[in-house]
Amino acid sequence: MISTDLMVLGGTGLAGRAIMAAARKRDLTAVTLARGGDLAVDIRDTDALRETLSRTAPKVIVNAAAMVSIPACEHDPAAAWLINARPAAILADHARETGARLVHISTDHYYTGDGQRRHSEGEPVRLVNDYARVKYAAEGFALTAPSALVLRTNFVGWPSATGGSLAEWAMQVIAGDLAADLYDDQFVSCLDVWTLADGVLDLAFGDAVGLLNLGSCEVFSKADFVLALAKGLNRPLSRAKIGKVGAQATPRADSLGLDVSQAERILGRSLPTLDVVIANLLAHLEDRRF
């Protein structure tokens, strides 16, 4: 058996890469668990996952692995369950048995119909698609571990594993002045992934437990986000038009704003505004991959 400070499931994805980079800056002993990670494990293989957890004995486990495509989850809910929900139960079992700390990265796709409202951690949820259903189930599994922390969040950045994240899509639209639909009726509290990574590690090695929102301190539309990024790049968007998220084939929650005041109190600092999120994206332009 070996022992490591930190294991990041999904460590080759957008959030996982940023968390690993932040961990290295802190001189933490950290490994990724993913099909292409340091520990090459398919998280759908529960026996392999359990064996790897036992062999590496991580002190802190961050679950950043997810099937994030909403249409894909709707098309194949069984796969969504095996990737987004069941591993959280295995991780919680391990954490409960060994005393390891589990931090589960969740989502904000739980609220709809109330515009730019900020939602606190205790508010009732509305599950409008299979992505939200399996992510909500995963929260329940994770929280069976006594010291577990579940982070509801929405983040933007680059590079992602697929090149298809919101920020990467927005950059492609802006760079080519492409025709695109910008949703002014879907509201978010997107946090840049580098601020997310620092927040995750500060919280993971702190005392917070239970459910916590981690995002921007502002609520803005996805159209606001793309337009602010275009302004920061001093590029026109002459062919983009305003679209409506309700026109999507798969139902989507539209009021994803988060009240992050509790996280700000625990962290002892303010979380970024939209302008700061954009500035952080622009500061990491050299990391992008197109």
C-alpha positions in Angstrom: 0.0 0.0 0.0 1.1 3.5 -0.8 -0.3 6.7 0.6 -1.0 9.9 -1.3 -2.3 13.3 -0.2 -4.8 13.7 -3.0 -6.5 11.5 -5.6 -8.5 13.3 -8.3 -11.0 11.2 -10.2 -11.5 12.7 -13.7 -8.1 14.3 -13.4 -7.7 14.6 -17.1 -10.8 16.7 -17.6 -11.3 20.4 -17.3 -11.7 20.7 -13.6 -9.3 17.8 -12.8 -6.4 19.3 -14.8 -6.8 22.6 -12.9 -7.0 20.9 -9.5 -3.9 18.9 -10.3 -2.0 21.9 -11.4 -3.0 23.8 -8.2 -2.0 20.7 -6.1 1.4 20.6 -7.7 1.9 24.3 -6.8 1.2 23.4 -3.2 3.6 20.5 -3.2 0.9 18.0 -2.5 1.4 14.3 -3.5 -1.4 13.9 -6.0 -2.5 11.3 -8.6 -5.2 11.3 -11.2 -7.6 8.4 -11.6 -9.0 8.2 -15.1 -8.8 6.0 -18.2 -5.9 8.2 -19.3 -4.6 9.2 -15.9 -1.8 8.2 -13.6 -4.0 5.4 -12.4 -5.7 4.0 -15.5 -9.1 2.9 -14.2 -12.5 3.0 -15.8 -14.7 4.3 -12.9 -17.5 2.1 -14.2 -15.4 -0.9 -13.1 -16.3 -0.9 -9.4 -13.9 -3.8 -8.5 -11.0 -1.9 -10.1 -12.0 1.3 -8.4 -12.2 -0.3 -4.9 -8.9 -2.1 -5.4 -7.1 1.1 -6.5 -8.6 3.1 -3.6 -7.3 0.5 -1.1 -3.9 0.3 -2.8 -3.3 4.1 -2.9 -4.9 5.1 0.4 -5.6 8.7 -0.5 -6.1 11.1 2.4 -8.4 13.3 0.2 -10.5 12.2 -2.8 -11.9 14.7 -5.2 -14.5 13.3 -7.6 -14.3 15.5 -10.7 -15.3 12.7 -13.1 -18.6 13.2 -14.9 -20.5 12.6 -18.1 -21.4 16.3 -18.7 -23.3 16.2 -22.0 -27.0 16.7 -21.2 -28.2 15.2 -24.5 -25.9 12.2 -24.0 -27.2 11.6 -20.5 -30.8 11.8 -21.8 -29.9 9.3 -24.7 -28.2 6.8 -22.4 -29.3 7.2 -18.8 -27.7 3.9 -17.8 -24.3 5.2 -18.8 -25.0 8.4 -17.0 -25.8 6.5 -13.9 -22.6 4.3 -14.1 -20.4 7.4 -14.5 -22.1 10.2 -12.6 -23.8 8.4 -9.7 -22.6 4.9 -8.8 -18.9 5.8 -8.3 -19.9 8.3 -5.6 -21.4 5.5 -3.6 -18.2 3.5 -3.9 -16.1 6.5 -2.9 -18.4 7.2 0.1 -18.1 3.6 1.3 -14.3 3.9 1.1 -14.3 7.2 2.9 -16.6 5.9 5.6 -14.4 2.8 6.2 -11.0 4.5 6.1 -11.6 8.1 7.3 -10.6 9.5 4.0 -12.0 12.9 3.1 -14.4 12.9 0.1 -15.1 16.1 -2.0 -17.6 15.6 -4.7 -18.0 18.1 -7.5 -21.7 18.4 -8.3 -23.7 20.7 -10.6 -26.0 23.7 -10.5 -28.7 22.2 -12.9 -31.3 22.1 -10.2 -33.4 25.3 -10.5 -35.7 26.7 -13.2 -38.2 29.3 -13.7 -37.0 32.1 -11.4 -34.6 34.1 -13.5 -31.5 35.6 -11.9 -32.4 34.5 -8.4 -29.5 33.3 -6.2 -30.2 29.8 -4.8 -29.0 28.8 -1.3 -27.8 25.3 -0.4 -31.1 24.4 1.3 -33.5 25.3 -1.5 -35.8 22.7 -3.1 -34.6 21.4 -6.4 -36.4 20.6 -9.7 -34.9 17.8 -11.8 -35.8 18.4 -15.5 -33.5 15.9 -17.2 -31.5 12.7 -16.6 -28.2 14.6 -16.1 -29.7 16.5 -13.1 -31.3 13.3 -11.8 -28.1 11.2 -11.7 -26.0 14.2 -10.3 -28.6 14.7 -7.5 -28.4 11.0 -6.7 -24.6 11.2 -6.5 -24.9 14.0 -4.0 -26.9 11.7 -1.7 -24.4 8.9 -2.1 -21.5 11.2 -1.3 -23.1 12.7 1.7 -23.3 9.3 3.4 -19.6 9.7 4.2 -19.3 11.5 7.6 -16.8 14.1 6.5 -17.9 14.5 2.8 -18.2 17.9 1.1 -20.4 18.3 -1.9 -19.8 21.4 -4.1 -22.5 22.7 -6.3 -20.8 24.7 -9.1 -20.6 25.7 -12.7 -17.2 26.5 -14.2 -15.6 27.7 -17.4 -12.0 27.4 -18.8 -9.7 25.5 -21.0 -8.4 23.1 -22.1 -11.1 20.5 -21.8 -10.8 16.9 -22.8 -13.2 17.4 -25.8 -12.5 21.0 -26.7 -16.2 21.6 -26.4 -16.6 23.5 -23.1 -18.7 26.7 -23.0 -15.6 28.9 -22.9 -13.9 27.0 -25.8 -17.1 27.2 -27.8 -17.4 30.9 -27.1 -13.8 31.5 -28.2 -14.5 29.7 -31.5 -17.6 31.8 -32.1 -15.7 35.0 -31.3 -12.5 34.2 -33.2 -14.5 33.4 -36.4 -17.3 35.8 -35.8 -19.6 32.8 -36.3 -23.3 32.6 -36.4 -24.5 31.4 -33.0 -27.4 31.5 -30.6 -26.6 33.3 -27.3 -29.0 32.5 -24.5 -30.3 35.5 -22.6 -32.8 33.3 -20.7 -30.4 30.9 -18.9 -28.7 32.3 -15.9 -25.5 31.0 -14.2 -22.9 31.8 -11.7 -19.9 30.5 -13.7 -16.6 30.4 -12.0 -13.3 30.3 -13.9 -11.7 26.8 -13.4 -8.5 28.1 -11.9 -10.3 29.9 -9.1 -12.5 26.8 -8.7 -9.3 24.6 -8.3 -7.9 26.8 -5.5 -11.3 26.9 -3.8 -11.7 23.1 -4.0 -8.3 22.5 -2.4 -8.7 25.2 0.3 -12.1 23.6 1.2 -10.8 20.0 0.8 -8.1 20.5 3.3 -10.3 22.5 5.6 -13.2 21.6 7.9 -16.3 22.3 5.8 -18.7 19.4 5.4 -22.1 18.9 3.8 -23.4 20.9 0.8 -21.8 24.1 -0.4 -22.2 26.4 -3.4 -19.0 27.5 -5.1 -19.3 29.9 -8.0 -19.2 33.5 -9.1 -20.6 36.0 -6.7 -22.8 37.4 -9.6 -25.6 35.8 -11.6 -25.5 36.5 -15.4 -26.9 35.0 -18.6 -24.9 32.9 -20.9 -25.3 35.7 -23.5 -23.8 38.1 -21.0 -20.8 35.8 -20.6 -20.1 35.4 -24.3 -20.5 39.2 -24.9 -18.2 40.0 -22.0 -15.6 37.6 -23.4 -15.9 39.2 -26.8 -15.5 42.7 -25.3 -12.4 41.6 -23.4 -10.9 40.3 -26.6 -12.0 43.5 -28.5 -13.7 41.4 -31.1 -17.1 41.9 -32.8 -20.0 39.5 -32.8 -21.8 40.6 -35.9 -23.5 37.2 -36.7 -24.5 36.1 -33.2 -28.1 36.4 -32.2 -30.1 36.0 -29.1 -31.7 32.5 -28.7 -33.8 30.8 -26.1 -32.7 27.8 -24.1 -36.2 26.5 -24.1 -35.9 25.7 -27.8 -33.3 23.0 -27.0 -34.5 19.4 -27.7 -33.5 18.2 -24.2 -35.2 20.1 -21.3 -32.7 22.3 -19.4 -32.8 24.1 -16.2 -32.6 27.9 -16.8 -32.2 29.6 -13.4 -28.8 28.3 -12.2 -27.7 31.2 -10.0 -26.0 30.3 -6.8 -25.8 32.1 -3.4 -22.1 31.7 -2.6 -22.1 33.7 0.6 -21.5 30.7 2.8 -18.4 29.6 0.8 -17.1 33.2 0.9 -17.4 33.1 4.7 -15.6 29.8 5.0 -12.9 30.8 2.5 -12.5 34.2 4.1 -12.5 36.0 0.7 -14.9 37.2 -2.0 -15.5 35.0 -5.0 -15.1 36.6 -8.5 -17.5 38.8 -10.4 -18.2 38.2 -14.1 -15.5 40.8 -15.0 -12.9 38.9 -12.9 -13.9 35.6 -14.4 -13.3 37.0 -17.8 -10.0 38.5 -16.8 -8.9 35.2 -15.4 -9.8 33.5 -18.7 -7.9 36.0 -20.7 -4.9 35.6 -18.4 -4.8 31.9 -19.3 -5.2 32.3 -23.1 -1.9 30.5 -23.6 -3.5 27.3 -22.1 -6.2 27.1 -24.7 -6.2 24.5 -27.5 -8.1 24.9 -30.8 
